[in-house]
Amino acid sequence: MLAAPAQAILLMGPTGAGKSDLALALAAEFPLEIVSVDSAMVFRGLDIGTAKPPREARERVPHHLIDLLDPAESYSAGRFVRDALVAMSQIRSRGRTPLLVGGTMLYFHALLEGLADLPAANEEFRRGLDERATREGWPALHAELARADPRAAARIEPGDAQRIQRALEVIDATGTPISELQVARTPSIDRAQVLHLVVAPARRETLRARIEQRLASMMSQGFLAEVEQLYERGDLDTGRPAVRAVGYRQLWGHLAGEYSLEEALGRALIATRQLAKRQMTWLRQHGDAFWCDPLESEAVGHMSREVRLALG
């Protein structure tokens, strides 16, 4: 049973589900401020490919944790938790409620389940892994991880460069599998004081079609030109988290001459669908969440009812 009034509202869902529109509709009705839970929206200049809310919307409804960093910088789940807790505290001090919106499930997991005490990033080790991945491919490094930490490898896709890199880095620094270190952790927020909302189409085919339409819309808005601006800076490469973001990574490969634009778009579509599949797998574990299909005519009304009850 939710302890009302809710201290925070989590609006979660797969990519392309329509989370931002629902969040703005709820913020127009209730005293809410939006906290972005998106590992790519933290970067300045990644606008079209992240479906970042337009500036007009951000001026109308306060948004937090957007445009924090230059694309040459890195961001982590640990920093997200610290930044989110500060933003949530400030929002509540104004008599409003934080509405956390996004699809980076690692960040939601870090808030709800806590973070392990892991070593800091080792840039030299990461560069070495990137060089090996260029020669051998990330699936080969995933196989190496499977031998050293089978439990971690079972949760990580063979092409998920960032998580493979982190898991191998932790083993190198500590001699202990990351799956063991992640057992002992303390949640950052109390689930009993949080309303969990999930927005997702009821049919998988519908989500796949929305993802395809969204990519086409991004391209018509100038997504390729956006990636070209990043590419032409000269100080970025595929080792940067910003460049590895879904869609950006594939268009970057096209600009680098690795494959045609048509193939890049095909790869981006596949990668986005795979991301959505992973997101849905994680979301299905949340039996305490209220689920809503964004295509239902009463979707906003259903969400509004839950928020009204939660805010008391």
C-alpha angles and dihedrals in degrees: 000000000000115000103232134249093047116230090210142000122222116205106190134172146134122285113283095021096117101254096148095054092049091047092054091048091053092045090054090058103037136038095263136142120201124237112194116229097192126119093207101043089066088074122085114232095028095104114125097037093050094045087235111192110261118259092249090059092047091052091049095047119027112247126192135200095027123125094007099139146034112248089247090066130079132234129197141197088249093056090045091056091050093046093044094050091051092048092047092050092050092048092051090048087063091054093254133115126243115239108198110203131182152077105254096114093184088065094048089047091051091054095045101037103025133237130276121236097258131170122262120263117280108213094191092053091047093052089052091052091048090053091049091047090054089055101035106019129242093270088065090053089046088056089052090051090049089059093048100036113012094176094055092044091052089060096045126075115235090242098046096110097177096054094041089051093050094047093051090044092055092050090050093049100041108018087230127106114252089231089065095046091050093060095078111058141125123231116243096214134031112250090209089065097047131083112219117208125179123193115195136139112258093229123059091215090059092054091048090053092048091051091052092048091048094053091049090050092050091052091051089052093056105269093151092052089050091055090045089058090055092044093051093054089081096211098083131081140165091277090073117093090225092057092045092060113120111272094015092067093052096046089046089057090053092050089049089057096248095125144347125281090250091055091045091055091047090051091047091052093050092046092050092050090049090050091051090050091054091047092052091049090055094044094053088065090067104086091165093063127102108235125208134180108225090213093062112108090230097043095119091044093052092049092046091054092053092047092048091053092046094050091051 
